[in-house]
Structures are given as C-alpha cells and as structure tokens.
C-alpha cells in the first residue's frame, strides 16, 4: 500500500472521534465535544504519544457505544417498539470504532505517528492527568475546575488542555539534564497560579475561591488546622496520599510556599553543605511541629476565637517568609524548608514509607558537583560515602541533572535507575498538572 493511501486510513479515527463528539453533543456535553475535536486535530502533529492516547480513547469509545446500544435497545424492548434495525446500526458503529482502533494500533498508525520521543511516558502523563481530574470532578459536589465554574460543561476541555501541558513538561524533564532546569520553573508557575487566584478571590472574584470560604495558605496549618478545628481532614489526606505516591517530593515540586524559598535561595551564592542547617533539619522543624500542634491544642482548649488563631498562624507564616528573605537568600540554601517548616519534616519522615529513594553509585568519583546544587543540604562527602543523601532530601532531582558521571539516580524496587526516573517524572508531573487544575484556596 502506498504511503499516501496508508495516510488516508487516518480518516477512520478522525470520523470515529467526530461520531463520539456527536454523541456527546446530543448529551449536551460541549466540553467533551471540544476535547474530542481537539484530539482529532492533535493527530496531525503525528506524535507518538497522541497515537497511544487515541488508542485509549477509541477503546473507551467502543465501550460507550456498546453501553449506549444496550440502553437504547433495552428501552425499545421495554416499550414494545422495533429494535432489530437499531441493533444493526449500533453494531455497525461499534465495528467502525474498533476498525479505527485497529488502524491506529497496527502498521499504518505506527508509521503515521512517527514523530517525537518518550511516547509511552508522555501518553501516560496525559492519561493520568485527565483521569485523575475526571475522578475529582465527578466526586467533588461543586465545580472544582475553573472552566466548569465560568463556562459550565467545558471541564473536559480544561482537563485535555492540562493533559497536553503535562505531557509537554514530561518530555522536557525526561531529556538529559531537563529535570533540574524545568522543575523550578513549573514549580514557580504553580505557586504563581495558586496565589494569583487567591489575590483575585480576595479582590472579590469569588469564583476563584474553591469553596467561597477563605483559608490561610500556610503549610503548617495542614497539621495545625484540623487539630484546632477538630475537623477538616482534606488537606492532611491529600498531603499523606501525595507523600505515599512520590515521597517527600511534595516539598520540591508541589508546595505552594516552597517555591518562594527556592526562588530566594537561587538569589544567593551557590549552595554548600552546612552542618548547622543539617542539625536543624530535625531539631528546628521538630520544634516548630511541636509548637504548631501544641498551640492548636491549647487554643482549642481555651476556646480562643478562630480569628485570633488565624492571626497567630499568619504571624508564624510571616516569620517563615522572613527566614526565606534573609537566611535562604544569604546562604543559597532553602533554610525555611529544611529548618523551619514543620510539614517538611513530616514529609521527610513519612516519605520513608514511600518506595522512592535517591541513591549514589559505588563508582562515584567524589567530584562534589552535587554538593553545589543541593539546596536542601542533603549531600556532602559523608553522605556520598554512605551512598544516600540525608533525611532532608526531597527527591528534587537537581543532583541527578548535575552528576556528569551518572552515579546519582532514583531507585524503585524492581526498576532500573532509568526506568525509575521515568516513572517518577510521570507521577510527579501528573500531580503537578492536577494540582495546577485545582490550585485554589
């Protein structure tokens, strides 16, 4: 078959997508229609990850058509109406969808979608992002996505857009040295979106607030807030699940405040191992954790009004900002995150339950390049000799990008170092995109 004729076969999946879009339009789901049309347009980029996503969507489409056929035929049978012709039509639609899936999965599809690299992980990031947001959207009793809030029914289009963004970021991070370059930038983007929406909410744009009720954005309140209120476990559960999934990477990829500390530390000198910071990693953060939880218990027992508790929490947060502005900037280290933030210690300790680890190979030359890129003061000659970073490590990956000898890498049971790095990036970028979609107070 000639190349041109093989490419003409790609008309089949385009028509299959448009049929699914017409079905969604009939159901009034305009966002799904737009997302399916957008996927049809993405086909002509001829990227490998699009092929995998397309296969999943067409397989889902076949299930949709089967369910629809069963419902329509069942209804006609129940009312005593003719149904054989309808069954024949719906069977034809299912067969057409499966034929389009076969074309994409077989040789014509492989040859058409021949561009790009890291197709499987990029497709995985796209699908994880969309599925996670779809589950959240279905379970939360209010419109959690901005598209649904301002343009009812368009949530699927926002999810698809976040999926495309996530696979693009994953592709950049999977490139050699890409993790260390991209991570601080997308982390800063997440923080800017989070606090930008907070600012708009405070300015009176109530749709920018998740529930309409304002909550103080201080990470310590993840632990202190529920203790004081005696309720409200959403954030502790979200925090705990995230730490189980990606270990202490919450602190280096997903914390809205941590991005500030990272930005301040990058304004200072190149980081160097600090014994004082290492000691305070446990002692300092242990003290602030005890202070936050203890104060919450005392304030609750005394019946102190919530407004007073908020002022005290705000003061705690402002002290943390001062630590960033003065200590982190002066030392080039993330002093706030490694010595002051109580949730940083919780993430490091609970992160031991996660299977993700950072390990240093036996053939390490001891060049010290990783020392001067670790802003969490987790690496020095002793830790290199031990083959693992200190407790304050957050799996940020900067040392992986900095190691010219390939001796530092992610580890996960049963996976090679390269596969572990790929799987970690898939998970953490998917979480980043999901958090970006729901980044509201």
C-alpha positions as CSV (number, residue, x, y, z in Angstrom):
1,X,0.0,0.0,0.0
2,X,1.4,3.4,-0.9
3,X,2.3,5.9,1.8
4,X,-0.4,8.3,0.7
5,X,-3.1,5.6,0.8
6,X,-1.9,4.5,4.3
7,X,-2.2,8.0,5.5
8,X,-5.8,8.2,4.1
9,X,-6.7,5.4,6.5
10,X,-6.2,8.0,9.3
11,X,-9.6,9.4,8.2
12,X,-11.2,6.5,10.0
13,X,-10.1,7.5,13.5
14,X,-11.0,11.1,12.7
15,X,-14.5,10.1,11.8
16,X,-14.7,7.8,14.9
17,X,-13.8,10.8,17.1
18,X,-16.3,13.0,15.4
19,X,-19.0,10.3,15.9
20,X,-18.2,10.2,19.6
21,X,-18.3,14.0,19.6
22,X,-21.8,14.0,18.0
23,X,-22.9,11.5,20.7
24,X,-21.6,13.9,23.4
25,X,-23.2,16.8,21.7
26,X,-26.5,15.0,21.9
27,X,-26.0,14.5,25.6
28,X,-25.2,18.3,26.0
29,X,-21.6,17.8,26.9
30,X,-20.0,20.6,25.0
31,X,-16.6,20.3,26.7
32,X,-16.3,16.6,25.7
33,X,-17.2,17.6,22.1
34,X,-14.4,20.2,22.1
35,X,-11.9,17.8,23.7
36,X,-12.6,15.1,21.0
37,X,-12.3,17.6,18.2
38,X,-9.1,18.8,19.7
39,X,-7.7,15.3,19.8
40,X,-8.6,14.8,16.2
41,X,-6.6,18.0,15.4
42,X,-3.7,16.7,17.5
43,X,-3.5,13.6,15.3
44,X,-1.9,15.7,12.6
45,X,1.1,16.5,14.8
46,X,1.9,12.8,14.2
47,X,3.4,12.5,17.7
48,X,3.8,9.0,19.1
49,X,2.1,9.9,22.4
50,X,-1.0,11.0,20.5
51,X,-1.3,7.5,19.0
52,X,-1.4,5.9,22.4
53,X,-3.9,8.4,23.8
54,X,-6.0,7.9,20.6
55,X,-6.0,4.1,21.1
56,X,-7.2,4.5,24.7
57,X,-9.9,7.0,23.7
58,X,-11.2,4.7,20.8
59,X,-11.2,1.7,23.2
60,X,-13.3,3.8,25.6
61,X,-15.5,4.9,22.7
62,X,-16.3,1.3,21.8
63,X,-17.4,0.7,25.4
64,X,-19.5,3.9,25.2
65,X,-21.2,2.7,22.0
66,X,-21.9,-0.8,23.5
67,X,-23.4,0.7,26.6
68,X,-25.5,3.1,24.5
69,X,-26.7,0.3,22.3
70,X,-27.7,-1.8,25.3
71,X,-29.6,1.1,26.8
72,X,-31.4,2.1,23.6
73,X,-32.3,-1.5,22.6
74,X,-33.4,-2.2,26.2
75,X,-35.7,0.8,26.1
76,X,-37.3,-0.2,22.8
77,X,-37.8,-3.7,24.0
78,X,-39.4,-2.4,27.2
79,X,-42.0,-0.3,25.3
80,X,-42.6,-2.9,22.6
81,X,-41.0,-0.9,19.8
82,X,-39.0,-2.4,16.9
83,X,-35.3,-2.8,17.8
84,X,-33.5,-5.0,15.3
85,X,-32.7,-2.2,12.9
86,X,-31.4,-0.1,15.7
87,X,-29.2,-3.0,16.9
88,X,-27.8,-3.4,13.4
89,X,-26.9,0.3,13.2
90,X,-25.3,0.4,16.6
91,X,-23.4,-2.8,15.9
92,X,-22.0,-1.1,12.8
93,X,-21.0,1.9,14.8
94,X,-19.1,-0.3,17.3
95,X,-17.4,-2.2,14.5
96,X,-16.4,1.1,12.8
97,X,-14.9,2.3,16.1
98,X,-13.0,-0.9,16.5
99,X,-11.8,-0.8,12.9
100,X,-10.4,2.8,13.5
101,X,-8.7,1.5,16.7
102,X,-7.1,-1.3,14.7
103,X,-5.8,1.1,12.1
104,X,-4.2,3.3,14.8
105,X,-2.7,0.3,16.6
106,X,-1.4,-1.5,13.5
107,X,1.3,-0.6,11.0
108,X,-0.5,2.4,9.4
109,X,-0.8,4.0,12.8
110,X,2.8,3.3,13.8
111,X,4.1,4.8,10.5
112,X,1.8,7.8,10.7
113,X,2.6,8.7,14.3
114,X,6.3,8.5,13.9
115,X,7.5,11.8,15.4
116,X,8.7,12.6,18.9
117,X,10.3,10.6,21.6
118,X,9.3,9.3,25.1
119,X,5.9,8.4,23.6
120,X,4.8,6.0,26.3
121,X,5.6,8.1,29.4
122,X,4.2,11.3,27.7
123,X,1.0,9.4,26.9
124,X,0.9,8.1,30.5
125,X,1.2,11.6,31.9
126,X,-1.6,12.8,29.7
127,X,-3.9,10.0,30.6
128,X,-3.1,10.1,34.4
129,X,-3.7,13.8,34.5
130,X,-7.1,13.6,32.6
131,X,-8.3,10.5,34.6
132,X,-7.3,12.0,38.0
133,X,-9.1,15.3,37.2
134,X,-12.1,13.5,35.9
135,X,-12.4,11.5,39.1
136,X,-12.0,14.6,41.2
137,X,-14.6,16.4,39.1
138,X,-17.1,13.6,39.5
139,X,-16.6,13.2,43.2
140,X,-16.5,16.9,44.4
141,X,-20.0,18.3,44.9
142,X,-19.2,21.7,43.4
143,X,-17.5,22.8,40.2
144,X,-13.8,22.4,41.1
145,X,-12.5,23.3,37.6
146,X,-12.5,26.9,36.5
147,X,-13.8,26.0,33.1
148,X,-16.9,24.4,34.7
149,X,-17.3,27.4,37.0
150,X,-17.2,30.1,34.3
151,X,-18.3,28.0,31.3
152,X,-20.5,25.2,32.6
153,X,-19.9,21.9,30.8
154,X,-16.4,22.8,29.5
155,X,-14.4,20.9,32.2
156,X,-13.3,18.2,29.7
157,X,-11.6,20.8,27.6
158,X,-9.7,22.2,30.5
159,X,-8.7,18.6,31.5
160,X,-7.5,17.9,28.0
161,X,-5.5,21.2,27.9
162,X,-3.8,20.3,31.2
163,X,-3.1,16.8,29.8
164,X,-1.3,18.3,26.8
165,X,0.6,20.7,29.0
166,X,1.6,17.8,31.3
167,X,3.0,15.6,28.5
168,X,5.0,18.6,27.1
169,X,6.5,19.2,30.6
170,X,7.3,15.5,31.0
171,X,9.1,15.5,27.6
172,X,11.2,18.4,28.7
173,X,12.0,16.8,32.1
174,X,12.9,13.4,30.6
175,X,15.6,15.0,28.5
176,X,19.1,14.7,30.0
177,X,19.5,17.5,32.5
178,X,16.0,18.6,31.9
179,X,14.7,17.9,35.4
180,X,17.0,20.4,37.1
181,X,16.1,23.1,34.5
182,X,12.4,22.6,34.3
183,X,11.4,21.8,37.9
184,X,12.0,25.3,39.5
185,X,10.2,27.0,36.6
186,X,7.0,24.9,36.7
187,X,7.1,25.0,40.5
188,X,7.2,28.8,40.3
189,X,4.3,28.7,37.8
190,X,2.2,26.6,40.1
191,X,2.8,29.0,43.0
192,X,2.0,32.0,40.9
193,X,-1.3,30.4,39.7
194,X,-2.2,29.5,43.3
195,X,-1.5,32.9,44.8
196,X,-2.8,34.7,41.7
197,X,-6.2,33.0,42.2
198,X,-6.0,33.8,45.9
199,X,-5.4,37.5,45.1
200,X,-8.4,37.6,42.7
201,X,-10.5,35.9,45.3
202,X,-9.6,38.5,47.9
203,X,-10.3,41.2,45.3
204,X,-13.9,39.9,45.1
205,X,-13.8,37.4,42.3
206,X,-15.4,34.7,44.4
207,X,-15.3,32.1,41.6
208,X,-11.5,31.9,42.2
209,X,-12.0,30.5,45.7
210,X,-12.7,26.8,45.8
211,X,-15.5,26.8,48.3
212,X,-16.1,30.5,48.8
213,X,-14.5,30.4,52.2
214,X,-11.0,31.7,52.6
215,X,-8.3,29.6,54.3
216,X,-4.9,30.8,55.3
217,X,-2.2,29.4,52.9
218,X,0.4,28.4,55.5
219,X,1.6,24.8,55.1
220,X,1.9,24.3,58.9
221,X,-1.9,24.5,59.0
222,X,-2.1,21.2,57.2
223,X,-1.3,19.8,60.6
224,X,-2.4,22.6,62.9
225,X,-5.8,23.5,61.3
226,X,-7.6,20.1,61.8
227,X,-6.3,19.9,65.4
228,X,-7.7,23.4,66.2
229,X,-11.0,22.9,64.4
230,X,-11.5,19.2,65.2
231,X,-12.4,18.6,61.6
232,X,-11.3,19.2,58.0
233,X,-9.1,16.4,57.0
234,X,-9.0,17.1,53.3
235,X,-5.5,18.7,53.2
236,X,-3.9,16.1,55.6
237,X,-5.3,13.3,53.5
238,X,-4.2,14.9,50.2
239,X,-0.7,15.5,51.7
240,X,-0.4,12.0,53.0
241,X,-1.5,10.4,49.7
242,X,0.9,12.6,47.8
243,X,3.8,11.6,50.1
244,X,3.0,7.9,49.7
245,X,2.9,8.4,45.9
246,X,6.1,10.4,45.4
247,X,7.7,10.6,48.8
248,X,9.0,14.0,50.1
249,X,8.8,15.4,46.6
250,X,5.7,17.3,47.8
251,X,8.3,19.8,49.2
252,X,10.3,20.2,46.0
253,X,7.5,20.0,43.3
254,X,4.1,20.7,44.8
255,X,4.2,23.0,47.8
256,X,2.9,26.5,47.0
257,X,5.2,28.1,49.6
258,X,8.3,26.1,48.9
259,X,8.6,27.7,45.5
260,X,9.2,31.0,47.3
261,X,12.1,29.5,49.3
262,X,13.6,28.1,46.2
263,X,13.4,31.5,44.5
264,X,15.1,33.2,47.4
265,X,17.9,30.6,47.7
266,X,18.7,31.0,44.0
267,X,19.3,34.7,44.6
268,X,22.1,33.8,46.9
269,X,25.5,32.1,46.4
270,X,25.9,28.5,45.2
271,X,24.8,26.2,48.0
272,X,27.4,24.4,50.1
273,X,26.9,21.7,52.8
274,X,26.1,23.3,56.2
275,X,26.5,21.4,59.4
276,X,24.2,23.9,61.2
277,X,21.4,23.5,58.7
278,X,21.8,19.7,58.8
279,X,21.4,19.7,62.6
280,X,18.4,22.0,62.5
281,X,16.8,19.8,59.8
282,X,15.3,17.6,62.6
283,X,15.7,19.8,65.7
284,X,14.4,23.0,64.2
285,X,11.5,21.5,62.3
286,X,10.7,19.2,65.2
287,X,10.4,22.2,67.5
288,X,8.1,24.1,65.1
289,X,5.9,21.0,64.6
290,X,5.5,20.6,68.3
291,X,4.8,24.3,68.6
292,X,2.1,24.3,65.9
293,X,0.3,21.2,67.2
294,X,0.7,22.2,70.8
295,X,-0.6,25.7,70.2
296,X,-3.6,24.4,68.3
297,X,-4.5,22.1,71.2
298,X,-4.1,24.9,73.7
299,X,-6.1,27.4,71.7
300,X,-8.9,24.9,71.1
301,X,-9.0,24.0,74.8
302,X,-9.1,27.7,75.8
303,X,-11.9,28.4,73.3
304,X,-9.9,31.1,71.5
305,X,-11.8,32.6,68.6
306,X,-10.9,31.4,65.1
307,X,-9.9,35.0,64.1
308,X,-7.3,35.1,66.8
309,X,-5.9,31.7,65.7
310,X,-5.7,32.9,62.2
311,X,-3.6,36.0,63.3
312,X,-1.2,33.7,65.2
313,X,-0.9,31.4,62.1
314,X,-0.3,34.4,59.9
315,X,2.5,35.5,62.2
316,X,4.0,32.1,62.0
317,X,3.9,32.2,58.2
318,X,5.4,35.7,58.1
319,X,8.3,34.6,60.2
320,X,8.9,31.8,57.7
321,X,8.9,34.4,54.9
322,X,11.5,36.3,56.8
323,X,13.6,33.2,57.1
324,X,13.4,32.9,53.3
325,X,14.3,36.5,52.6
326,X,17.3,36.7,55.0
327,X,18.7,33.2,55.7
328,X,17.8,31.4,52.5
329,X,19.0,34.3,50.3
330,X,22.2,34.7,52.2
331,X,23.2,31.1,52.3
332,X,21.9,29.9,48.9
333,X,20.1,27.1,50.8
334,X,16.4,26.5,51.4
335,X,16.7,27.3,55.1
336,X,13.0,27.8,55.6
337,X,12.1,24.3,54.1
338,X,15.0,22.5,55.8
339,X,15.0,24.1,59.3
340,X,11.6,25.8,59.9
341,X,8.7,24.3,58.0
342,X,7.1,21.5,60.2
343,X,5.5,19.9,57.2
344,X,8.9,19.5,55.6
345,X,9.9,17.2,58.5
346,X,6.6,15.3,58.2
347,X,7.2,14.8,54.5
348,X,10.8,13.6,55.1
349,X,9.7,11.1,57.8
350,X,6.5,9.9,56.1
351,X,8.5,9.7,52.8
352,X,10.3,6.7,54.3
353,X,7.0,4.8,53.8
354,X,7.3,5.5,50.1
355,X,9.4,3.2,48.0
356,X,11.1,6.0,46.1
357,X,14.8,6.6,47.1
358,X,17.8,8.6,45.8
359,X,21.0,6.5,45.7
360,X,24.6,7.2,44.9
361,X,26.6,4.6,42.9
362,X,29.7,2.9,44.1
363,X,31.7,4.4,41.2
364,X,31.1,8.0,42.3
365,X,34.2,10.0,41.8
366,X,33.5,12.4,44.7
367,X,33.8,15.4,42.4
368,X,31.4,17.3,44.6
369,X,29.3,18.7,41.7
370,X,26.2,17.6,43.5
371,X,27.2,19.4,46.7
372,X,26.9,22.8,45.0
373,X,23.5,22.1,43.5
374,X,21.7,20.6,46.6
375,X,19.7,23.4,48.2
376,X,18.4,21.1,50.9
377,X,21.8,20.5,52.4
378,X,21.4,16.8,51.9
379,X,24.7,16.0,50.3
380,X,28.3,16.1,51.4
381,X,31.3,13.8,51.4
382,X,30.0,11.7,54.2
383,X,26.6,11.2,52.5
384,X,28.3,10.3,49.2
385,X,30.4,7.7,51.1
386,X,27.2,6.4,52.6
387,X,25.6,6.1,49.2
388,X,22.4,8.1,50.1
389,X,21.5,11.7,50.8
390,X,20.5,12.9,54.3
391,X,16.9,13.0,55.7
392,X,16.3,16.5,54.3
393,X,16.4,15.2,50.7
394,X,13.2,15.9,48.8
395,X,13.9,13.9,45.6
396,X,14.1,17.3,43.8
397,X,16.5,15.7,41.1
398,X,18.9,18.6,40.9
399,X,21.8,16.3,41.8
400,X,20.7,13.8,39.1
401,X,21.0,16.6,36.5
402,X,24.3,17.8,37.9
403,X,26.1,14.4,38.0
404,X,28.2,14.1,34.9
405,X,29.1,10.5,35.7
406,X,25.5,9.2,36.1
407,X,26.2,8.0,39.6
408,X,23.1,9.6,41.3
409,X,19.7,8.4,40.4
410,X,16.2,7.5,41.5
411,X,15.6,4.0,42.8
412,X,12.4,2.0,42.9
413,X,12.1,-1.7,43.7
414,X,12.2,-3.8,40.6
415,X,13.1,-1.0,38.2
416,X,16.4,0.1,36.7
417,X,17.6,3.6,37.5
418,X,16.5,4.9,34.1
419,X,13.0,3.3,34.4
420,X,12.7,4.6,38.0
421,X,13.5,8.2,36.9
422,X,10.9,7.9,34.1
423,X,8.2,6.6,36.4
424,X,8.9,9.2,39.0
425,X,8.7,12.0,36.4
426,X,5.4,10.6,35.1
427,X,3.9,10.6,38.6
428,X,5.2,13.9,39.8
429,X,4.4,15.8,36.6
430,X,0.9,14.3,36.6
431,X,0.4,15.5,40.2
432,X,1.7,18.9,39.2
433,X,-0.8,19.3,36.4
434,X,-3.6,18.1,38.6
435,X,-2.7,20.5,41.4
436,X,-2.5,23.3,38.8
437,X,-6.0,22.5,37.8
438,X,-7.4,22.7,41.3
439,X,-4.9,25.3,42.7
440,X,-7.4,27.3,44.6
441,X,-7.8,28.1,48.3
